Amino acid sequence: MTPPASPRRAGFLRALRTACRLALRDWLHEGHLTLCAVISLVSALVPLLLLLGLRNGVVGTLEERLLENPALLSVTPSGSGPGYTRSWLAALAGRPDVAFVIPKTRDISATVQMEAGGTSGSARFSPVDTEPTGPGDPLLERFHAVPGGRDKVTLSSLAAERLDVRPGDRVRVRLGRATPSGGLEARTLELGVEAVLPPEAEARALAFILLPLLEDMENYRDGFAVPAFDAPGEKAPAERRFARFRLYARDMDSVARLREHFLTLGVEVRTSARDIRTFQQIRAALTALFVLIAATVGAGFAASTASAMLAAVRRKDRDLGMLRLLGFPGSAILIFPLVQTQATALGGTLLAGALALGIGTGLDVLFAAAFDGATVARLPLSHFLLVGAGVSLLSLLASLPAAVRALRVEPSEVLRTV
């Protein structure tokens, strides 16, 4: 059970509540001065909120569009390496900055002759490069294509156009090799077209095939035995080494880290680090601009609030002294300017937020065609609340000189003027 408050404490709390009510009533009573203070805050906050919204909208839209292209996060070896083992690639996949990595077969084994099969195909040969794929492939996931089974293939737009096929059709892959006796033999594989990627996904004629099938195709061409093809020969080496790999970084910041990691290993890689660095510089410049303008606006607002509240306390010296004569404690008088500045901060921030939201919506409509319908001004609630908290804190600090001045008001001064 909570013990009852002492009479002295209860009296202090009543005085505090009364002082808060009087401060708010006085704030409303001085309507013209209050309105001027609120308008002053709104005129400073609206451009600041719009700048923050434009910074978030433009930078966010640019980042989203950059990340829509998985090639931005691609890290590709410049040439064939000394041979990457499965264990080395597995350790690479375990890094927190790697989103996806898969080994690649040799370039000489990656190009196949492919022709359309079935009734919808045109039955014409076309050379198509192959790429390994598997679950979690960012390129396929970006365009909502899921790697199928061993007998499935995902084609780029150019490859599908050359073969004149579409999802659900069949394609045939012809493989040939020389026999130990000097003759030639061939195998034909039939694969179902699981998906066709849009033109923006890949400009080359590519076929994305599961890695185990690509390994069998390379083993067949190298003359090894491939039970899946019913092809005799020597057994392939147990420890396979891959010439290259496909790798995608976790995010833009990870690209530079991975590039440095490979350089320390002596592996030259191609990345989009320059494009990423340009974007990061733009983002940093806009952030610095916002911080500079926010600091300037904040300093001006703090100086204006401090001077206005000091003038208000001087005007009300007699009223505040009368409250002291009526028994109000000094702490109750102290919060008088604090409550009024907080009321101004709350009213100004809410009005500025409403105006910034309306103007931002208009900008979205006005520039919808130029930005392909993307959001131009984006101000999340968390950012608005953070700005509001900053304004409240700044108002509180700016009103401290006035609060100290109110605390020093002497009741004797009132008695001399009565």
Disulfide bonds with the S-S distance in Angstrom:
none
